[in-house]
Amino acid sequence: MSNHQQLLAKAIAAGLLPSDAHVDAPESRPWPVVLLTALGAWLAAIPLLIVVGLLLGDTIIHSMAGPYLVGLMVLAAAILLLRSQDIPLFVEQLAIPTLIVGSSLLAYGLFEHLPSALACTMLALLAGGLTWAIPRPWLRVLLGAASAALTGSAIFTCMKNGHSAYAELWIALHTLLLLWLLAIAVQHVLLIDGAKALVAAAFESFFTGWLLVVLAGLAFSSGMTFLVGASLSNSVFYEVMNEVAPQSMAASSLFALSSSILALAAGLLLWRNWPALRPYAGAALVLIALAWFMPALGAVLLALSISLIAGRWRVAITAGLAAAWIIGAFYYQLNWSLANKALLFMLAGSLLGAITWRALAPKASVPPPPAQAITPRQKIGIALTAASVLLVANIGIWQKEDLIAHGQPLYISLAPVDPRSLMQGDFMQLDFQIPFDTPSVGDVSNQTRPFIVMKRDRQNIGSAQRIHHGEPLAADEFKVELSPKNGRWVLVSDAWFFKEGEANRWAQARYGEFRVKPDGKALLVGLKGEGLKGL
């Protein structure tokens, strides 16, 4: 008898599973076969559904009962296919677009004839009903995610009462979290009996998808996280997150208090159910303090602790990533100065390090291991490494200083930029007036950086002429090397960093001040105002 069969026999004997429970044989379907078959099914479903739509005609689709009648018929067909046993893989994959089309028809009818909030609620209930009808765990996860998104949309739509978008989103997401907590309690109290294992399994898959949407929403509502913001600064995703995310994460004391209470609940749950973590109780206090400044963090920490206790490791990893995202997003909160943010993180990091060091410190009865002396070769290696770091750093500094001292001055007019991106914390986004498009990074076939050909007038104000392709330059022309930035080539830099509190001063800039050497190397050294006046 295999281990699975022994475990199954013990579960049946303990009454955790019904007497007819069995372990399904694993499917022997290589994933490339599944992927190619699914692709073929989707490609076949598109023209088939178009033909069906043409046969039905506009009269039925646009009638009062048409979308509901046709949608229910298509949904019934998809459910029958997905509930069938031993159906061909192609037919099984064909049922997925059919399910989507049926749901879309019902959604069309509901949004056409009902208020948006009520339509979202009805569709969320429909997703819950499909969960019980379709015995596919991965589909149940997706249906749970769809139900959570629709429920959150309904709550968000009903709250148009003058609150900020962030406040409404925060309340909607925490309401979804509360519903998930209630579902977990119901599953733990009412569905623990083995006879209800199938219902509990459906609950598990459905509310896993539900929680994933809540975690994603909490991370999304916190704004762009540290370093990711620089990588996606020119993307639509970045603009959308900036519209939704608060300028101050501690916008409401009620939100801050709620976040800290949820973080406290997370710590108490781990304290009670995971004794091995009790030496790290101080870390919970640090996270509770951080949750006060980050209103979305407490909910994520509570979801993380429950997932860890329940052994839902994949969900716990997702919650951990969401928590890291939220903490990193605090870097971009403009109501805190960089010095204060750095002080907060330094204090939190120091406390966490001290707590960890104390928890992992050997007991007094255990003698410490003998210290190993550093060999002469290791000392030489450490010295050479330190010398190499200092050498590289000083060479870079010397090159910049030489360029500033001996480079020719050049002033280039600044082009207008989007006002929303003009000032972002401690730097200003720059865009120089170039009358033609510079190539993208992928358009340059060779490994060398491209150059732009320029001319300067008597005031050393430069005007871009063209991209240099190796041709000889005229007597009054010179070239400037371009630098890669966010997938495109820019003139040295697209940002100017300045001391906090000096935004009004640098907002008057009209020219970028450069130093250029004969080989085209350039450095942005300052900004100038109207008439090349200093700022």
Buried (B, 14 or more C-beta within 10 A) or exposed (E): EEEEEEEBEEBBEEEBBBEEBEEEEEEEEEEEEBEEBBEBBBEBBEEBBEEEBEEBEEEBBEBEEBBBBBBEEBBEBBBEBBEEEEBEBEEBBBBBBBBBBBBEBBBBBBBEEEEBBBBBBBBBEBBBBBBBBBBBEEBBBBBBBBBBBBBBBBBBBBBEEEEEBBBBBBBBBBBBBEBBBEBBEEBEEEBEEBEBBBBBBBBBBBBBBBBBBBBBBBBBBBBBBBEBBEEBBBEEEBBEBBEBBBEEBBBBEEBBBBBBBBBBBBBEBBBEEEEEBEBBBBBBBBBBBBBBBBBBBBBBBBBBBBBBBBEBEEBBEBBBBBBBBBBBBBBBBEEBEEEEBEEBBEEBEEBBEEBBEEBEEEEEEEEEEEEEEEEEEEEEEEEEEEEEEEEEEEEEEEEBEEBEEEBEBBBBBBEEEEEEBBBBBBBBBBBBBBEEEBEEBEEBEEEEEBBBBBEBEEEBBBEBBEBBEEEEEEEEBBBBBBBEBBEBBBBBBBBBEBEEEEBEEBEEBBBBBBBBBEEBBBBBBBBBBEEBEEB
